[in-house]
Amino acid sequence: MTVPDDAVVRPLPFLERDVASIAGTRGTKLLAKLGLHTFGDLVRHYPRRWRRWGEMTPIDHLVVGEHVTVDAVVEQATTRTMRSRGGVILEVVVRNGPHRVHLTWFAKHAGALRTIERELAPGTPGMFSGVVKEYRGQLQLTHPEYEVQDLGDVVDEAMRILEAERPRPVYPLTAGLVNKQMTTLVASVLDMMTEEDVPDPLPLAVRRDLPRLFGALNALHRPHDQVELEQAKQRLRYEEAFVLQVEMARRRARVAAQAAVARPPRTGGLLDAFDARLPFELTAGQREVGAEIAAELAEDRPMQRLLQGEVGSGKTVVSVRAMLQVVDAGGQAALLAPTEVLAAQHVRTLRRLLGDLAEGGMLGGAQDATRVTLLTGSQGSAARRAALAEAAGGAAGIVVGTHALLSEHVQFADLGLVVVDEQHRFGVEQRDALRAKAGGVPHLLVMTATPIPRTVAMTVFGDLETSVLREVPAGRADVATHVVPAQRPGWLERTWQRVREEVDGGGRAYVVCPRIDGDPATGRARDDGDGADLVTDDPPEGDERPKRPLRAVLEVAEELRSGAALAGVPVGVLHGRMTSEEKDRALADFSSGAVPVLVSTTVVEVGVDVPEATVMVVLDADRFGISQLHQLRGRIGRGSRPGVCLLVADAPEGTPAAIRLGTLAGTRDGFELAAVDLELRREGDVLGAAQSGGATSLRLLRVTRDADVIEVARRDARAVVEVDPELQTHPALAAAIRTMLAGEREEYLERA
């Protein structure tokens, strides 16, 4: 294509320049493996840690096993082939005065050591850091970190000490790329970069006394001292929180600017009738949160609220009251559940709570009654047609279902409220589908299964207002929790005896397994898509025991049926490969007591409500996370009788699993457990799959630690968006958001 003579050829922005101009062909390919393609990628490739050479150790004072740094000059460097084990070894002798120490590097081929050999030519001064080892009577450092630098030119001793203490970056790398090369590449970009090349996304009003972006990037990659490094990290940590919160605030503002149908309360309607027949008093928290929701439903802008609370705190009743207010105002409510088991349980619970208020058009139904309809993907054609007709015609005021509710075949007469179980993630396409069904923007209520820390609520659900239920309704029984060592046969025998005692006393028992059945070829449990979100911990150091096969529903049920402990006691099963009818029958038999022992996967963890259930045994409990175990435990003690939860686990003392289980056994406070869970998790797990591993938009910010930073950033972000929702006066901030949303990250935010 020919460029006209009078055309203005604009130079490529500095941060968008290709790394090939400084990295060469091989370096460019290696950087690409890390997702680094431009100058901007390089300066935003933050060090994973910083090291200091620290106080120099004289070579004649070296002690085996200590981590030391020596200041020395290379005397000789030799590469040779190792005959006994294959590969090559680079041996370097460094000297300081009359004393010497050996440095060794191993590799598969000489080419991998060529850079080190070239940099450590005889006569080269440098600093060498590593753990002292002894080999054949000689002290040596194996694969030491080093920096070639002539400290002899620094005459002043104080300057030598400062230089040795200067933080030095250690970068995330890939095979074939060493830290020295990465440091050089980043420094090359920083040397060329000017302040005009780096637009600052932080408006002046929110930056306060934080350094500008140009200075922060320089200080992060090559700080003079720890104070300068911490200031840079503080600035960049706040920037990450602020950019994320601005996008959350913009999404919230966009929805709030759209019109919704106001659904005010109606005196003498279904909600009043429901409240009048409640067999218990609402807690203060339920009344307070209910008032918040009622007020927002009465407005002509869409409610966007997160409802979280303790297991058993009465979130269901709060959501029912919200749905009835919408029905009273002539609208419909949709309740989305993550599984068919939970959807069916919700329907049973709603019909039990509402009684004749849910029997609209039926003989014996209350005046102005509505209907509660179930819609799932596995329903038979006749039941599905009937459910679709009730939703489309408006006869069903409350429609409960799984993702099948989002199908194009499902139509609503007047969808006014969507209640979403937090475990059911749905993205922008599904949200648009709901809006189309509502003829606008429906009100939205998201419920979490267990409490979540405030930092997670602000980060993952930043576009929602939050309501919290901490108080558990009066009359709930206590639940004792004990850890049972899996390797102690006597303890296991007592576990099943305890189950028998509870059943003989009229109780029900859950037995939870992580898998459905075993693989006969390996003896290991097989995952059929119905298993738990299992935790895999690294084995303790020195633990060479073979891994135990995970327990599976079908084999455990057979063992219990044929064993002496539960002889004569009916044992049922529940898992995701069963049909809807089979699941309903299994839960009905369990609830009635016809089958008082239910061996199940984690499909029972949310929403299953059997007040007679008094004991739960969780097998392979060391493979479950705290949140999931807490939710499972919430299935027992829901009546007046106390419960007992027995966690069968192989968790040696001091391991992460032992910490998880010990914490769970020590408290029933879900908020305390959520905080511990957050500390124990990898950061990526907090923010969802799109944020774990690889390139992540959160480099320095940690929701496990930076609550105050996130709180300030959220407040600042809302103030900026309130004045300029489209960020027309903040182009650098808008660009930073576009970068943050690149690739899968936008899908993550939509799904969150």
C-alpha positions in Angstrom: 0.0 0.0 0.0 1.4 3.4 -1.0 1.4 6.2 1.7 0.4 9.6 0.3 3.2 12.2 0.5 1.1 14.5 2.7 0.1 11.7 5.1 1.2 12.0 8.7 3.0 8.9 9.8 2.6 8.7 13.6 5.4 7.0 15.5 4.4 3.9 17.5 3.8 4.8 21.1 6.9 3.9 23.1 5.3 1.2 25.3 3.9 -0.5 22.2 7.3 -1.0 20.5 8.3 -4.6 19.9 10.8 -6.2 22.1 12.6 -7.6 19.1 14.4 -4.3 18.7 16.4 -5.1 21.9 16.1 -8.8 22.5 17.1 -10.4 19.2 15.4 -13.4 17.6 16.1 -15.9 20.3 15.3 -13.5 23.1 12.1 -12.5 21.5 10.9 -16.1 21.3 11.8 -16.6 25.0 10.0 -13.5 26.1 6.9 -14.5 24.1 6.7 -17.6 26.3 6.1 -15.2 29.2 3.6 -13.2 27.3 6.0 -10.3 26.9 5.9 -8.7 23.4 6.2 -5.0 23.9 8.2 -2.5 25.9 5.1 -2.0 28.0 5.0 -5.7 28.8 8.6 -5.6 29.9 8.2 -2.7 32.4 5.0 -4.3 33.7 6.8 -7.6 34.2 7.3 -7.1 37.9 10.0 -8.9 39.9 8.7 -11.8 42.0 11.1 -10.9 44.8 14.1 -8.8 45.5 17.4 -10.0 46.9 20.2 -8.3 48.8 23.8 -9.3 48.8 23.9 -8.3 52.4 27.1 -8.3 54.6 30.1 -9.8 52.8 31.5 -13.0 54.3 35.3 -13.4 54.1 36.2 -16.6 52.3 38.2 -17.9 55.2 35.1 -17.6 57.4 32.8 -19.7 55.3 30.7 -22.3 57.2 29.1 -25.3 55.5 25.3 -24.9 55.3 25.2 -21.1 55.6 23.9 -18.8 52.9 26.7 -16.3 52.2 27.8 -13.6 49.8 31.4 -13.2 48.9 33.2 -10.3 47.2 35.8 -11.9 45.0 37.7 -11.9 41.6 37.4 -14.7 39.1 40.8 -16.6 38.9 39.8 -19.3 36.4 36.8 -20.8 34.7 36.7 -24.2 33.0 33.9 -26.2 31.3 34.3 -29.9 31.0 32.1 -32.9 30.2 31.1 -35.2 33.0 31.8 -38.8 32.1 29.9 -40.5 35.0 26.5 -38.7 34.9 26.5 -37.0 31.5 26.2 -33.3 30.8 28.7 -30.6 31.4 30.0 -28.7 34.5 31.4 -25.2 34.7 33.9 -24.8 37.5 34.9 -21.3 38.5 37.5 -20.4 41.1 37.2 -17.0 42.7 39.8 -15.4 45.0 39.8 -12.7 47.6 43.3 -12.1 48.8 45.0 -15.5 49.5 41.7 -17.3 50.0 39.7 -19.2 47.3 36.3 -20.8 46.9 34.9 -22.9 44.0 31.7 -22.2 42.1 29.9 -24.9 40.1 27.1 -24.9 37.5 25.7 -28.1 35.9 23.9 -28.3 32.5 22.9 -30.8 29.8 25.0 -29.1 27.2 27.8 -26.5 27.1 25.6 -24.0 25.3 23.5 -23.5 28.4 26.5 -22.3 30.3 28.1 -20.2 27.7 26.7 -16.9 28.9 27.9 -17.5 32.5 31.4 -18.6 31.3 31.6 -15.4 29.1 30.6 -13.1 32.0 32.9 -14.8 34.5 36.2 -14.5 32.5 39.4 -14.5 34.6 40.1 -11.2 36.2 36.4 -10.3 36.5 35.3 -9.0 40.0 31.8 -9.7 41.3 29.6 -10.7 44.1 28.6 -14.4 44.5 25.8 -15.6 46.7 24.7 -19.1 47.7 24.7 -21.9 50.2 28.2 -23.3 51.2 28.7 -27.0 50.5 31.7 -29.2 50.8 32.8 -31.6 48.0 36.0 -33.7 48.3 37.4 -31.5 51.0 36.8 -28.2 49.1 34.2 -25.5 49.9 31.9 -24.6 47.0 28.8 -22.7 46.0 26.6 -24.6 43.6 24.6 -22.6 41.1 25.2 -19.4 43.0 23.5 -16.1 42.1 26.1 -13.6 41.0 26.5 -10.0 39.9 29.5 -8.8 38.0 30.3 -5.5 39.5 33.6 -3.9 40.4 33.1 -2.7 43.9 36.8 -1.9 44.0 36.0 1.3 42.1 33.8 2.3 45.0 36.4 3.8 47.3 34.1 4.9 50.1 33.4 2.0 52.5 29.9 3.4 53.2 29.1 3.3 49.5 30.3 -0.3 49.3 27.9 -1.2 52.1 25.0 0.6 50.5 25.7 -1.0 47.1 25.7 -4.5 48.8 22.4 -3.8 50.5 20.6 -2.4 47.4 17.5 -4.6 46.6 18.1 -6.4 43.3 15.1 -7.8 41.3 14.5 -11.5 40.7 12.1 -12.0 37.8 9.7 -14.8 36.8 11.6 -16.6 34.0 11.3 -19.4 31.5 13.7 -22.1 30.4 16.6 -20.6 28.5 16.3 -17.1 30.1 18.4 -16.1 33.1 17.7 -13.3 35.5 20.7 -11.3 34.4 19.3 -11.2 30.8 15.9 -10.1 32.0 17.4 -7.4 34.2 19.4 -6.1 31.3 16.4 -6.0 29.0 14.2 -4.2 31.5 17.0 -1.7 32.2 17.4 -1.1 28.4 13.7 0.0 28.2 13.9 2.1 31.4 17.0 3.9 30.1 15.2 4.9 26.9 11.9 5.7 28.6 10.8 9.2 29.5 8.0 10.4 31.7 6.0 11.4 28.6 6.2 7.8 27.4 4.3 6.6 30.4 0.8 8.1 30.8 -0.3 7.9 34.4 -3.7 6.2 34.9 -4.1 7.7 38.4 -5.9 11.1 38.4 -4.1 13.7 40.4 -7.0 13.9 42.9 -6.5 10.2 43.9 -2.7 10.0 43.6 -2.2 12.1 46.7 1.5 11.6 47.9 2.1 8.5 45.8 4.9 8.7 43.2 4.0 9.1 39.5 4.0 5.9 37.4 7.3 6.7 35.7 9.2 7.0 39.0 7.4 4.0 40.5 8.4 1.7 37.6 12.0 2.8 37.8 12.1 2.3 41.6 10.4 -1.1 41.3 13.0 -2.5 38.9 16.1 -0.8 40.2 15.5 0.7 43.7 18.3 2.5 45.5 17.0 1.2 48.9 14.2 -0.5 50.6 12.3 2.7 51.3 12.1 3.6 47.6 11.1 0.1 46.8 8.2 0.1 49.3 7.0 3.4 48.0 6.9 2.1 44.5 5.1 -1.1 45.5 2.5 0.9 47.5 1.8 3.1 44.5 1.5 0.2 42.0 -0.6 -1.9 44.5 -3.1 1.0 44.8 -3.1 1.5 41.0 -4.1 -2.2 40.5 -6.9 -1.8 43.1 -8.1 1.5 41.7 -8.2 0.4 38.0 -10.2 -2.7 38.9 -12.6 -0.8 41.1 -13.2 1.9 38.5 -14.3 -0.8 36.0 -16.5 -2.3 38.7 -18.0 1.1 39.4 -18.6 1.8 35.7 -20.5 -1.5 35.3 -22.5 -0.7 38.3 -23.3 2.8 37.0 -24.2 1.5 33.6 -26.8 -0.8 35.0 -28.1 1.7 37.5 -28.6 4.2 34.6 -31.0 1.7 32.9 -34.6 1.6 33.7 -36.2 -1.1 35.8 -39.8 -1.6 36.7 -40.4 -0.5 40.3 -41.9 -3.3 42.5 -43.2 -1.6 45.7 -44.7 -3.6 48.5 -48.5 -4.2 48.5 -50.5 -4.1 51.7 -52.5 -7.3 52.1 -50.6 -9.3 49.5 -48.7 -12.6 49.5 -45.8 -11.1 51.5 -48.0 -10.0 54.4 -49.8 -13.4 54.4 -46.4 -15.1 54.4 -45.1 -13.0 57.3 -48.3 -13.6 59.3 -47.9 -17.4 59.1 -44.2 -17.7 59.7 -43.7 -20.1 62.7 -40.7 -18.2 64.0 -39.6 -14.6 64.5 -37.3 -13.0 61.9 -33.9 -12.1 63.3 -32.9 -8.5 63.6 -30.5 -9.0 60.6 -33.2 -10.5 58.5 -35.5 -7.6 59.2 -32.8 -5.0 58.4 -31.6 -6.7 55.2 -35.2 -7.3 54.2 -35.9 -3.5 54.5 -32.9 -2.7 52.4 -34.0 -5.0 49.6 -37.7 -3.9 49.8 -36.6 -0.3 49.4 -34.4 -1.0 46.4 -37.1 -3.2 44.7 -39.5 -0.2 45.0 -37.2 2.0 42.9 -37.2 2.3 39.1 -33.5 1.5 38.8 -32.3 -2.1 39.1 -31.3 -3.4 42.4 -27.8 -5.1 42.4 -27.2 -6.6 45.8 -25.0 -9.4 47.2 -26.5 -11.2 50.2 -24.0 -13.2 52.2 -24.3 -14.8 55.6 -23.5 -17.5 58.0 -24.6 -21.1 57.1 -28.1 -21.4 58.4 -28.6 -17.6 58.9 -31.9 -17.6 57.0 -30.9 -16.3 53.6 -33.6 -18.4 52.0 -36.4 -16.6 53.9 -35.0 -13.2 53.0 -34.9 -14.2 49.3 -38.5 -15.6 49.5 -39.8 -12.3 51.0 -38.1 -10.4 48.1 -39.6 -12.7 45.5 -43.1 -12.3 47.0 -42.8 -8.5 47.0 -42.2 -8.7 43.3 -45.1 -11.1 42.7 -47.4 -8.8 44.7 -46.4 -6.0 42.3 -47.4 -8.1 39.3 -44.0 -9.5 38.4 -42.2 -12.8 38.4 -39.1 -14.0 40.1 -36.5 -16.5 38.8 -34.3 -18.4 41.2 -31.2 -19.9 39.5 -29.5 -22.8 41.2 -26.2 -24.5 40.4 -27.5 -28.1 40.4 -30.7 -29.9 39.7 -30.6 -31.4 43.2 -30.5 -27.9 44.7 -33.1 -26.6 42.3 -35.5 -29.4 43.3 -34.7 -28.8 47.0 -35.5 -25.0 46.6 -38.9 -25.9 45.1 -39.7 -28.2 48.0 -38.6 -25.6 50.5 -40.6 -22.8 48.9 -43.7 -24.9 48.6 -43.4 -26.0 52.3 -42.8 -22.4 53.4 -45.6 -20.9 51.3 -48.2 -23.7 51.7 -51.5 -22.8 50.0 -49.9 -19.4 48.9 -48.1 -21.5 46.3 -51.2 -23.3 45.0 -52.6 -20.7 42.7 -55.4 -22.0 40.5 -55.5 -25.2 42.5 -58.3 -26.6 44.7 -57.5 -25.3 48.2 -55.2 -22.6 47.1 -55.3 -19.3 49.0 -56.8 -16.2 47.4 -54.3 -14.4 45.1 -52.0 -17.5 45.5 -49.2 -17.9 43.0 -47.3 -21.0 41.8 -43.7 -22.3 42.3 -42.5 -24.0 39.1 -39.4 -26.1 38.5 -37.6 -26.0 35.2 -34.5 -28.1 34.6 -32.7 -29.6 31.6 -33.5 -33.3 32.4 -37.3 -32.9 32.8 -39.5 -35.0 30.7 -41.2 -33.3 27.8 -44.7 -33.1 29.3 -43.4 -31.6 32.6 -41.2 -29.2 30.7 -44.0 -28.0 28.4 -46.2 -27.4 31.5 -43.4 -25.4 33.2 -42.7 -23.4 30.1 -46.4 -22.5 29.8 -46.7 -21.4 33.4 -43.6 -19.2 33.1 -44.7 -17.6 29.8 -48.3 -17.2 30.9 -47.5 -15.7 34.3 -49.2 -18.4 36.3 -45.9 -19.2 38.0 -44.9 -16.2 40.1 -41.7 -18.0 41.1 -39.7 -20.1 38.6 -36.8 -22.2 39.9 -34.3 -23.8 37.7 -30.7 -24.4 36.6 -29.0 -22.8 33.6 -32.0 -24.2 31.6 -33.8 -21.1 32.7 -31.6 -19.1 30.3 -32.6 -21.1 27.3 -34.1 -19.2 24.4 -37.2 -21.3 24.7 -37.9 -20.0 28.1 -40.1 -16.9 28.2 -41.5 -15.0 31.1 -44.7 -12.9 31.3 -43.0 -10.2 33.4 -39.6 -11.1 34.9 -38.9 -8.6 37.7 -36.3 -10.3 39.9 -33.5 -12.7 39.4 -32.1 -14.5 42.5 -28.8 -16.2 41.8 -26.9 -18.7 43.9 -23.3 -17.5 44.0 -22.0 -20.9 42.9 -23.9 -20.6 39.7 -21.6 -18.4 37.6 -23.3 -16.8 34.6 -21.7 -14.3 32.2 -22.6 -11.4 29.9 -24.4 -13.5 27.3 -26.7 -15.1 29.9 -27.2 -11.8 31.6 -28.3 -10.3 28.2 -30.6 -13.3 27.8 -32.3 -12.5 31.2 -32.7 -8.9 30.2 -34.4 -9.8 27.0 -36.8 -12.1 28.9 -37.5 -9.2 31.3 -38.0 -6.7 28.6 -35.5 -4.6 30.4 -33.2 -4.9 33.4 -34.5 -7.1 36.2 -33.6 -6.6 39.8 -30.7 -8.8 40.9 -30.0 -10.6 44.2 -26.9 -12.8 44.4 -26.6 -15.1 47.4 -23.3 -16.7 48.6 -23.3 -20.2 50.1 -20.9 -19.3 52.8 -19.5 -16.0 54.2 -16.8 -14.4 52.2 -14.2 -11.9 53.4 -14.8 -8.2 52.9 -11.8 -7.9 50.6 -13.2 -10.6 48.3 -16.7 -9.1 48.3 -15.2 -5.7 47.3 -13.0 -7.3 44.6 -15.0 -10.1 43.1 -18.5 -8.5 43.6 -17.3 -4.9 43.4 -20.3 -3.9 41.3 -22.8 -5.0 43.9 -24.0 -3.5 47.2 -23.5 -6.0 50.0 -25.8 -7.1 52.8 -24.6 -9.4 55.6 -26.5 -11.8 57.8 -24.4 -12.8 60.9 -27.1 -13.9 63.3 -28.3 -17.5 63.2 -32.1 -18.0 64.1 -32.8 -19.0 67.7 -33.4 -22.7 68.4 -30.7 -24.0 66.1 -28.8 -26.9 67.7 -25.1 -27.0 68.3 -22.8 -29.1 66.1 -19.6 -30.7 67.5 -16.8 -31.4 65.0 -14.0 -33.9 65.4 -11.1 -35.0 63.2 -10.8 -38.8 62.8 -7.3 -40.1 61.7 -7.9 -42.3 58.6 -5.0 -44.6 59.5 -6.5 -45.5 62.9 -8.9 -48.5 62.4 -10.2 -48.3 66.0 -11.3 -44.6 65.4 -13.0 -45.5 62.1 -14.9 -48.4 63.8 -16.1 -45.9 66.4 -17.1 -43.5 63.7 -19.6 -46.0 62.2 -20.8 -47.0 65.7 -21.6 -43.3 66.3 -23.6 -43.3 63.1 -25.6 -46.3 64.2 -26.3 -44.6 67.6 -27.7 -41.5 65.8 -29.8 -43.6 63.5 -31.2 -45.8 66.3 -32.2 -42.5 68.1 -34.2 -41.4 65.1 -31.6 -39.3 63.4 -30.3 -39.3 59.8 -26.7 -39.6 58.7 -24.9 -38.2 55.7 -21.7 -39.9 54.5 -19.9 -37.6 52.0 -17.3 -38.9 49.5 -15.3 -36.9 46.9 -16.1 -39.3 44.0 -18.9 -41.4 42.6 -17.2 -44.7 41.9 -13.7 -46.2 41.5 -11.7 -47.1 38.4 -11.4 -50.9 38.5 -8.1 -50.7 36.6 -6.3 -48.5 39.1 -8.4 -48.8 42.3 -8.6 -45.1 42.3 -11.8 -43.1 42.5 -13.0 -41.7 39.2 -14.2 -38.2 38.6 -17.4 -38.1 36.7 -17.9 -34.3 36.9 -19.8 -34.6 40.2 -16.9 -34.5 42.5 -15.8 -31.8 44.9 -13.5 -28.9 44.1 -10.6 -30.9 45.7 -7.5 -29.5 47.3 -4.2 -31.1 46.4 -1.5 -30.3 48.9 2.2 -31.1 48.4 3.2 -34.1 50.6 5.2 -33.3 53.8 8.9 -33.4 53.3 10.2 -36.9 53.7 6.7 -38.4 53.4 7.1 -41.3 50.9 3.8 -43.0 51.7 1.8 -44.0 48.6 -1.3 -41.9 48.0 -4.5 -43.5 49.2 -7.3 -44.0 46.7 -10.1 -41.5 47.2 -13.2 -43.0 48.7 -16.2 -43.2 46.3 -19.9 -43.3 46.9 -20.8 -46.6 45.3 -18.0 -48.6 47.0 -18.6 -47.0 50.4 -22.3 -47.6 50.3 -21.7 -51.3 49.5 -19.2 -51.6 52.4 -21.7 -50.1 54.8 -24.5 -52.3 53.6 -22.4 -55.4 54.1 -20.6 -54.4 57.3 -21.6 -55.2 60.9 -21.8 -51.6 62.2 -24.9 -50.7 60.2 -26.4 -54.2 59.7 -30.1 -53.9 58.9 -30.0 -50.2 58.3 -31.0 -49.1 54.8 -28.2 -47.2 53.0 -29.0 -44.9 50.0 -26.9 -43.1 47.5 -27.1 -39.7 45.9 -24.9 -38.4 43.1 -24.9 -36.4 39.9 -25.3 -39.3 37.5 -28.7 -40.2 38.8 -31.8 -39.0 37.0 -33.9 -36.3 38.5 -36.5 -38.8 39.6 -33.9 -41.0 41.3 -32.4 -38.0 43.1 -35.9 -36.8 44.3 -36.7 -40.4 45.5 -33.4 -40.7 47.3 -33.9 -37.4 49.2 -37.5 -38.1 50.0 -36.6 -41.5 51.4 -33.8 -39.9 53.5 -36.0 -37.1 54.7 -38.8 -39.5 55.7 -36.4 -41.9 57.5 -37.1 -44.8 55.2 -33.4 -44.7 54.3 -31.7 -43.0 57.2 -28.1 -43.2 55.9 -27.3 -41.4 52.7 -23.9 -41.8 51.0 -23.4 -38.8 48.7 -21.1 -36.6 46.8 -21.0 -32.9 47.6 -24.3 -32.4 45.8 -25.8 -32.1 49.3 -23.5 -29.2 50.3 -26.0 -26.4 49.5 -29.6 -26.1 50.3 -30.6 -29.6 51.2 -32.7 -29.2 54.4 -33.5 -32.3 56.5 -34.0 -31.1 60.1 -33.6 -34.7 61.4 -30.1 -35.0 60.1 -27.8 -35.2 63.1 -24.5 -36.7 62.0 -22.2 -36.3 59.0 -19.1 -38.3 58.1 -16.8 -36.7 55.5 -14.4 -39.2 54.0 -11.1 -37.9 52.6 -11.8 -34.6 54.4 -8.2 -33.5 54.0 -9.0 -33.1 50.3 -11.8 -30.5 50.8 -11.4 -26.8 51.4 -12.6 -25.0 54.5 -15.5 -23.3 52.8 -16.9 -26.5 51.4 -16.5 -28.4 54.6 -18.2 -25.6 56.5 -21.1 -25.7 54.0 -21.4 -29.5 54.3 -21.4 -29.2 58.0 -24.3 -26.8 57.7 -26.5 -29.7 56.5 -26.8 -31.1 60.1 -28.0 -29.5 63.3 -30.8 -27.8 61.5 -33.4 -29.0 63.9 -33.5 -29.0 67.7 -31.2 -32.0 68.2 -27.4 -31.4 68.4 -25.3 -32.7 65.6 -21.8 -34.2 65.2 -19.5 -33.9 62.2 -16.7 -36.4 61.8 -13.9 -35.5 59.4 -12.0 -38.7 58.4 -8.7 -37.5 57.1 -5.0 -38.3 56.5 -3.5 -35.1 57.7 -0.1 -35.2 59.4 0.4 -32.5 62.0 1.6 -29.2 60.6 0.4 -29.8 57.0 -2.1 -27.4 55.4 -4.8 -30.0 55.6 -4.2 -30.4 59.3 -4.5 -26.6 59.7 -7.7 -26.5 57.7 -9.3 -29.3 59.6 -8.1 -28.1 63.0 -9.5 -24.6 62.3 -12.9 -26.0 61.2 -13.1 -28.2 64.3 -12.3 -25.2 66.5 -15.0 -22.8 65.4 -18.4 -22.5 63.6 -17.9 -18.8 62.8 -18.1 -18.8 59.1 -16.5 -15.3 58.8 -13.5 -16.4 60.9 -13.2 -19.6 58.7 -13.4 -17.5 55.5 -10.5 -15.4 56.7 -8.4 -18.4 57.4 -9.4 -20.0 54.1 -8.3 -16.9 52.3 -4.9 -17.0 54.0 -4.3 -20.6 53.1 -5.3 -20.3 49.5 -3.2 -19.4 46.5 -4.0 -15.9 45.4 -5.3 -17.0 42.1 -7.9 -19.2 43.7 -9.4 -16.2 45.3 -10.1 -14.4 42.0 -11.2 -17.4 39.8 -9.6 -19.4 37.1 -8.8 -16.5 34.8 -6.6 -15.1 37.5 -4.6 -18.1 38.5 -1.2 -18.6 37.0 0.3 -17.1 33.9 -0.4 -13.4 33.2 -2.6 -11.9 35.8 -3.8 -8.3 36.1 -3.1 -8.5 39.9 0.7 -8.5 40.3 1.2 -6.8 43.7 -2.3 -6.4 45.1 -3.3 -9.2 47.5 -6.9 -9.5 48.6 -5.5 -11.6 51.5 -3.7 -8.6 52.9 -4.7 -5.3 51.3 -8.2 -4.6 52.7 -7.4 -1.0 53.4 -6.0 -0.3 50.0 -9.0 -1.9 48.3 -11.4 0.1 50.5 -9.8 3.4 49.6 -9.6 2.5 45.9 -13.2 1.6 45.9 -14.3 4.9 47.4 -12.0 6.9 45.1 -13.2 4.9 42.0 -16.9 5.6 42.7 -16.1 9.3 43.1 -14.3 9.5 39.8 -17.0 7.5 37.9 -19.8 9.6 39.4 -18.3 12.7 37.8 -17.1 11.1 34.6 -18.6 7.6 34.0 -17.2 7.3 30.5 -13.7 8.5 31.6 -13.6 11.1 28.8 -11.2 13.3 30.9 -9.1 10.3 31.9 -7.8 8.6 28.7 -4.8 7.0 30.5 -7.2 5.4 33.0 -9.5 4.2 30.2 -6.4 2.7 28.5 -5.4 0.9 31.7 -8.8 -0.7 32.0 -8.7 -1.9 28.4 -5.3 -3.5 29.1 -6.7 -5.1 32.3 -9.6 -6.6 30.4 -7.5 -8.1 27.6 -8.0 -11.7 26.8 -9.9 -13.9 29.3 -9.9 -11.3 32.1 -13.0 -9.5 30.8 -14.8 -12.9 30.8 -13.7 -13.3 34.4 -15.1 -10.0 35.4 -18.4 -10.6 33.6 -18.7 -14.0 35.3 -17.9 -12.5 38.7 
